[in-house]
Amino acid sequence: MKKFLVVLLFVAAGCNTSITTNEGDKWHYEESYNMQNNTKAQMKMMVELEDQLMYFADTNDDGKVIVTMLYSDKNGEDLTIENENPENDCTLENLNKCSNAKSGHLSKFHYYDNSLYYVYSDWDEENESIYQTLHRCDLDGKNDEEVYRFKEYDENSQSFFYQMHKGYMYYATDNGGIHKVNLTNFKKEKFVDDAVNMKCYAMYFYGDIVYMCLNDYEDEEGVLHTDAVYKVDLKTNEKEFVMDTEGVYHIDLDNIIYIGEDYSTYIYNIKNDDYKKIIDDLVTWVYRTDDYYLIDGVGMSLEEHGLMYLVNLDGKILDQKEGFTDYPPYSQGVVNDNYFIYDTDKKLFVYYPISDGKFGDLQIVESFHDYKK
């Protein structure tokens, strides 16, 4: 296997970066980004800070992939590049000349407790296998350190994600179970009794509970669940069966959006214990705001992009629109009623503004206008 190289460049705006932890319900961080920190985390190219957005844009330079980190305000405006050396011609077109570059295959960016975390992957020549480690650094890329090695991950693992919640990291691979790591000493601690045997593809944390989505799980009575949702009390590690599905898109404290037996998209109200069909099709991304869900059918087919939907919290469709047409786009989430997407072809960020329950026309994040030309 050949080695791969990514260069990460940390680029900052000239504004306040005194950031608090993302725990709690600010900006619906938990509802919206729990999903992205799960098995789709490889596509995550944007994180939300207290008063800014942080982007990770990539380009190619002499066969190398260069990933640059930029800040803007939460409306996708005032995107600037901070460069320590004004003589090195650091621009969007010359990212390799910017300061604070880092080498390696970097992915799964995560903001937690004033720090940026990311996963570094490389090829181990001695063992002839891929290894993955967790790195932590300041928001300007400095004070970078390797803090953990994911020993359960190997090249045969098809999925891998990690979450951070209340001082712990939880991570899962499809062949390695679920693991709980203390973020103070980076030592493992006990989770649920059979966690090492669980094939988990998503975890949704809210306060002292977590919802887990499990594949091929055999419960204590010997019943095999092809795709099931369980709830765990994080104080006692006791788990409780919630429902069987054909797959889960999103869970919050009010609703579960999931795939039904007819492979349509349904919404299940947890408190009222009732459900209804939303869309006669499969979708890919679901995000929640105070007033609505954004549901995107992007990527379900190479031939057809699919539709985007705005759906109220009761499951009523408010608006729909043909989705972003350049394939494959990386969905990034909804911030300040703007739906952000990373265009992997043009290497820039775009967004759809949302107002009064309606989609607006596609926009380009401000400083990428000239870059596109």
C-alpha positions as CSV (number, residue, x, y, z in Angstrom):
1,M,0.0,0.0,0.0
2,K,1.3,3.5,-0.8
3,K,1.6,6.2,1.7
4,F,-0.7,9.2,1.4
5,L,0.0,12.8,2.3
6,V,-2.2,15.6,3.3
7,V,-0.9,19.0,4.4
8,L,-3.2,20.9,6.8
9,L,-2.8,24.7,6.9
10,F,-4.3,26.6,9.8
11,V,-5.8,29.9,8.7
12,A,-7.6,32.2,11.1
13,A,-9.6,35.4,11.0
14,G,-8.8,38.4,13.0
15,C,-11.6,38.0,15.5
16,N,-12.2,36.7,19.0
17,T,-11.3,33.0,19.4
18,S,-12.0,32.7,23.1
19,I,-14.2,29.6,22.7
20,T,-16.2,27.7,25.3
21,T,-17.0,24.0,25.3
22,N,-19.7,22.9,22.9
23,E,-21.5,20.8,25.5
24,G,-25.1,21.8,26.0
25,D,-27.8,22.7,23.6
26,K,-26.3,25.9,22.0
27,W,-27.1,26.2,18.3
28,H,-28.6,22.7,18.5
29,Y,-25.0,21.4,18.3
30,E,-25.9,18.1,19.8
31,E,-28.9,17.5,17.6
32,S,-27.3,18.7,14.4
33,Y,-23.8,17.4,14.7
34,N,-24.2,14.1,16.6
35,M,-24.9,12.6,13.2
36,Q,-21.9,14.1,11.5
37,N,-19.6,12.8,14.2
38,N,-20.8,9.3,13.4
39,T,-20.1,7.2,10.4
40,K,-20.3,10.1,8.0
41,A,-17.5,11.9,9.9
42,Q,-15.1,11.4,7.0
43,M,-17.1,14.0,5.1
44,K,-17.0,16.6,7.8
45,M,-15.2,19.7,6.5
46,M,-16.7,22.4,8.8
47,V,-17.0,22.8,12.6
48,E,-19.0,25.4,14.5
49,L,-17.3,27.5,17.2
50,E,-18.9,29.9,19.6
51,D,-19.1,32.9,17.2
52,Q,-17.4,31.5,14.0
53,L,-17.3,28.8,11.5
54,M,-14.1,26.9,10.8
55,Y,-13.7,25.4,7.3
56,F,-11.3,22.7,6.0
57,A,-10.9,23.3,2.3
58,D,-8.6,21.1,0.2
59,T,-6.8,21.5,-3.1
60,N,-4.0,19.7,-5.0
61,D,-0.4,20.8,-5.4
62,D,2.1,18.7,-7.3
63,G,0.3,15.5,-6.5
64,K,-0.2,16.3,-2.8
65,V,-3.5,17.1,-1.2
66,I,-3.4,20.4,0.8
67,V,-6.1,21.0,3.4
68,T,-6.5,24.6,4.6
69,M,-8.4,25.8,7.7
70,L,-10.3,29.1,7.5
71,Y,-12.6,31.0,9.7
72,S,-15.7,33.1,8.9
73,D,-18.6,34.5,10.8
74,K,-21.7,32.3,11.0
75,N,-23.3,33.7,7.9
76,G,-20.4,32.6,5.7
77,E,-19.0,36.2,5.4
78,D,-15.7,37.8,6.3
79,L,-13.6,34.8,5.5
80,T,-10.0,35.9,5.8
81,I,-6.6,34.3,5.9
82,E,-4.2,35.0,8.8
83,N,-0.6,34.4,7.7
84,E,2.5,34.8,10.0
85,N,4.8,35.5,7.1
86,P,3.4,38.3,4.7
87,E,6.1,37.5,2.2
88,N,5.2,33.9,1.4
89,D,2.2,34.7,-1.0
90,C,-0.3,32.8,1.0
91,T,-3.7,32.8,-0.8
92,L,-6.5,30.4,-1.7
93,E,-4.6,29.6,-4.9
94,N,-1.3,29.1,-3.1
95,L,-2.2,27.2,0.0
96,N,1.1,25.4,0.1
97,K,2.8,28.8,0.8
98,C,0.8,29.5,4.0
99,S,2.2,29.2,7.5
100,N,1.5,26.5,10.0
101,A,1.3,23.6,7.5
102,K,0.9,20.0,8.8
103,S,1.6,16.8,6.9
104,G,-0.3,13.6,7.0
105,H,-3.7,12.1,6.2
106,L,-6.0,14.2,8.4
107,S,-9.8,13.8,8.8
108,K,-12.7,13.7,11.2
109,F,-12.2,17.2,12.6
110,H,-13.9,17.9,15.9
111,Y,-14.1,20.9,18.2
112,Y,-14.3,20.3,21.9
113,D,-13.5,22.3,25.0
114,N,-11.4,25.0,23.3
115,S,-9.3,22.6,21.2
116,L,-9.4,21.1,17.7
117,Y,-9.2,17.3,17.5
118,Y,-8.5,15.3,14.3
119,V,-7.6,11.8,13.3
120,Y,-4.2,11.2,11.7
121,S,-3.8,8.1,9.5
122,D,-0.7,6.5,8.0
123,W,0.8,3.3,6.8
124,D,2.8,1.2,9.2
125,E,5.6,-0.3,7.1
126,E,6.6,-2.8,9.8
127,N,3.1,-4.3,10.4
128,E,1.9,-3.5,6.8
129,S,-1.3,-2.0,8.0
130,I,-3.0,1.3,8.5
131,Y,-2.9,3.0,11.9
132,Q,-5.0,5.9,13.2
133,T,-4.2,8.3,16.1
134,L,-6.0,11.1,17.7
135,H,-4.4,14.6,17.7
136,R,-5.2,17.7,19.7
137,C,-4.1,21.2,19.0
138,D,-5.0,24.9,19.5
139,L,-7.3,26.6,17.1
140,D,-4.4,28.1,15.3
141,G,-2.7,24.7,14.8
142,K,-0.1,25.2,17.5
143,N,0.7,22.9,20.5
144,D,-0.2,19.9,18.4
145,E,0.2,16.5,20.2
146,E,-0.8,12.9,19.7
147,V,-3.0,11.9,22.6
148,Y,-4.4,8.5,21.7
149,R,-4.0,5.6,19.3
150,F,-7.0,3.6,18.1
151,K,-5.7,0.1,18.4
152,E,-9.0,-1.5,17.5
153,Y,-9.0,0.1,14.1
154,D,-7.4,-1.8,11.1
155,E,-7.7,-1.7,7.4
156,N,-10.5,-4.2,7.4
157,S,-12.7,-1.9,9.4
158,Q,-15.3,-0.2,7.1
159,S,-16.5,2.4,9.6
160,F,-14.9,4.4,12.4
161,F,-16.2,7.4,14.4
162,Y,-15.6,9.1,17.7
163,Q,-17.7,11.4,19.9
164,M,-16.8,13.6,22.8
165,H,-19.2,14.2,25.6
166,K,-18.8,15.4,29.3
167,G,-15.1,14.7,29.5
168,Y,-15.1,11.4,27.7
169,M,-14.4,10.2,24.2
170,Y,-16.6,7.4,22.8
171,Y,-15.5,5.6,19.7
172,A,-16.6,2.7,17.6
173,T,-15.4,0.5,14.7
174,D,-17.5,-2.1,12.9
175,N,-15.1,-4.8,14.1
176,G,-14.0,-3.4,17.4
177,G,-17.0,-2.5,19.6
178,I,-17.7,0.7,21.5
179,H,-15.0,2.2,23.7
180,K,-15.0,4.9,26.4
181,V,-11.9,6.9,27.1
182,N,-11.3,9.5,29.8
183,L,-10.1,12.8,28.2
184,T,-8.0,13.7,31.2
185,N,-5.7,10.7,31.2
186,F,-6.8,9.0,28.0
187,K,-7.4,5.7,29.7
188,K,-10.3,3.4,29.0
189,E,-13.2,3.1,31.4
190,K,-16.1,0.7,31.5
191,F,-19.1,1.4,29.3
192,V,-22.1,-1.1,29.0
193,D,-21.3,-4.7,29.7
194,D,-21.3,-6.0,26.2
195,A,-20.0,-2.8,24.5
196,V,-17.0,-4.6,22.9
197,N,-19.3,-6.9,21.0
198,M,-21.6,-4.1,19.6
199,K,-21.6,-3.0,16.0
200,C,-22.5,0.6,16.4
201,Y,-22.9,3.1,13.5
202,A,-24.2,6.1,15.5
203,M,-24.4,7.6,19.0
204,Y,-26.5,10.6,20.0
205,F,-25.6,12.2,23.3
206,Y,-28.0,14.4,25.4
207,G,-27.1,15.2,29.0
208,D,-26.8,11.9,30.9
209,I,-28.2,9.6,28.2
210,V,-27.0,8.3,24.8
211,Y,-29.0,6.7,22.0
212,M,-27.0,4.0,20.2
213,C,-27.8,2.5,16.7
214,L,-26.7,-1.1,16.5
215,N,-26.4,-3.6,13.7
216,D,-26.8,-7.4,14.2
217,Y,-27.1,-7.2,18.0
218,E,-28.2,-10.2,20.0
219,D,-29.9,-9.1,23.3
220,E,-29.9,-10.9,26.6
221,E,-32.8,-13.1,25.6
222,G,-31.1,-14.3,22.5
223,V,-33.2,-12.1,20.1
224,L,-31.1,-10.9,17.1
225,H,-31.9,-7.3,16.1
226,T,-30.8,-6.4,12.5
227,D,-30.9,-2.7,13.2
228,A,-32.0,-1.4,16.6
229,V,-32.0,1.7,18.8
230,Y,-31.0,1.4,22.5
231,K,-30.9,4.1,25.1
232,V,-28.1,4.1,27.8
233,D,-28.1,5.9,31.1
234,L,-24.5,7.3,31.3
235,K,-24.6,7.4,35.1
236,T,-25.5,3.7,35.6
237,N,-24.5,2.3,32.2
238,E,-27.9,0.6,32.1
239,K,-29.4,0.2,28.6
240,E,-33.0,0.0,27.4
241,F,-34.4,-1.2,24.1
242,V,-36.2,1.6,22.1
243,M,-37.2,0.3,18.7
244,D,-36.2,-1.8,15.6
245,T,-35.8,0.0,12.3
246,E,-34.3,-0.5,8.9
247,G,-31.8,2.2,9.7
248,V,-31.6,5.5,11.6
249,Y,-30.9,9.0,10.2
250,H,-31.3,11.2,13.3
251,I,-32.3,11.1,17.0
252,D,-33.0,14.0,19.3
253,L,-35.0,14.2,22.5
254,D,-38.3,14.6,20.6
255,N,-38.1,12.4,17.5
256,I,-36.3,9.6,15.7
257,I,-36.1,9.9,11.9
258,Y,-35.6,6.4,10.5
259,I,-36.1,4.0,7.6
260,G,-39.3,2.0,7.7
261,E,-40.0,-1.5,6.5
262,D,-41.1,-0.1,3.1
263,Y,-37.8,1.8,2.8
264,S,-39.5,5.2,3.2
265,T,-38.5,7.9,5.7
266,Y,-40.5,8.1,8.9
267,I,-40.6,10.2,12.0
268,Y,-41.3,8.6,15.4
269,N,-42.4,10.9,18.3
270,I,-40.6,9.5,21.4
271,K,-42.9,11.1,24.0
272,N,-46.2,10.3,22.2
273,D,-45.1,6.9,21.0
274,D,-46.5,7.4,17.5
275,Y,-45.0,7.6,14.0
276,K,-45.8,8.8,10.5
277,K,-44.3,8.7,7.0
278,I,-42.6,11.9,5.9
279,I,-41.1,11.0,2.5
280,D,-41.6,8.1,0.1
281,D,-37.9,7.6,-0.4
282,L,-34.6,7.2,1.3
283,V,-32.5,10.2,2.3
284,T,-29.0,10.9,3.5
285,W,-28.7,13.9,5.8
286,V,-30.9,15.2,8.6
287,Y,-30.3,18.3,10.7
288,R,-32.4,20.0,13.3
289,T,-32.9,23.6,14.2
290,D,-35.4,25.2,16.7
291,D,-38.2,25.1,14.1
292,Y,-37.6,22.5,11.5
293,Y,-35.6,19.6,10.2
294,L,-33.5,19.9,7.0
295,I,-33.6,16.5,5.2
296,D,-31.4,16.1,2.2
297,G,-31.5,13.2,-0.3
298,V,-28.1,14.0,-1.7
299,G,-25.9,11.2,-2.9
300,M,-28.5,8.4,-3.0
301,S,-27.9,8.0,-6.7
302,L,-25.1,8.9,-9.1
303,E,-27.8,9.7,-11.8
304,E,-30.2,11.6,-9.6
305,H,-29.3,14.0,-6.9
306,G,-32.5,13.9,-4.9
307,L,-34.5,16.6,-3.2
308,M,-33.9,18.7,-0.1
309,Y,-36.8,19.1,2.3
310,L,-37.7,21.5,5.2
311,V,-39.9,19.6,7.6
312,N,-41.5,20.9,10.8
313,L,-41.0,19.1,14.1
314,D,-44.3,17.3,13.6
315,G,-43.2,15.8,10.3
316,K,-45.1,18.2,7.9
317,I,-43.1,19.2,4.8
318,L,-42.8,23.0,4.5
319,D,-40.7,23.2,1.3
320,Q,-38.7,21.1,-1.1
321,K,-36.1,21.9,-3.6
322,E,-33.8,20.1,-6.1
323,G,-30.6,19.4,-4.2
324,F,-27.0,20.5,-5.0
325,T,-26.2,19.1,-8.4
326,D,-22.4,18.7,-8.3
327,Y,-21.6,15.2,-7.2
328,P,-20.3,14.2,-4.7
329,P,-21.0,17.1,-2.3
330,Y,-20.2,16.9,1.5
331,S,-23.1,18.1,3.6
332,Q,-21.9,20.2,6.5
333,G,-25.0,21.3,8.5
334,V,-27.3,24.2,9.2
335,V,-26.0,27.3,10.9
336,N,-27.9,30.6,11.3
337,D,-30.6,29.3,8.9
338,N,-27.9,28.6,6.2
339,Y,-27.4,25.1,4.9
340,F,-23.7,24.6,4.2
341,I,-22.3,22.1,1.7
342,Y,-18.7,21.5,0.7
343,D,-18.2,21.2,-3.1
344,T,-15.6,18.5,-3.5
345,D,-15.2,19.3,-7.2
346,K,-14.5,23.0,-7.0
347,K,-13.0,22.8,-3.5
348,L,-15.2,25.5,-2.0
349,F,-18.1,26.0,0.4
350,V,-21.6,26.9,-0.7
351,Y,-24.9,27.3,1.2
352,Y,-28.6,27.7,0.7
353,P,-30.2,30.4,2.9
354,I,-33.5,29.5,4.6
355,S,-36.2,32.0,5.5
356,D,-39.8,31.6,6.5
357,G,-39.7,27.9,5.9
358,K,-38.4,28.3,2.3
359,F,-35.1,27.6,0.6
360,G,-33.3,30.5,-1.1
361,D,-30.9,30.3,-4.0
362,L,-27.5,28.8,-3.8
363,Q,-24.7,31.1,-2.5
364,I,-20.9,30.8,-2.3
365,V,-19.1,31.5,0.9
366,E,-17.8,35.1,0.5
367,S,-14.1,34.8,-0.1
368,F,-14.5,31.8,-2.5
369,H,-16.1,34.0,-5.2
370,D,-12.8,35.0,-6.8
371,Y,-11.4,31.5,-6.2
372,K,-14.2,29.9,-8.3
373,K,-13.4,32.2,-11.2
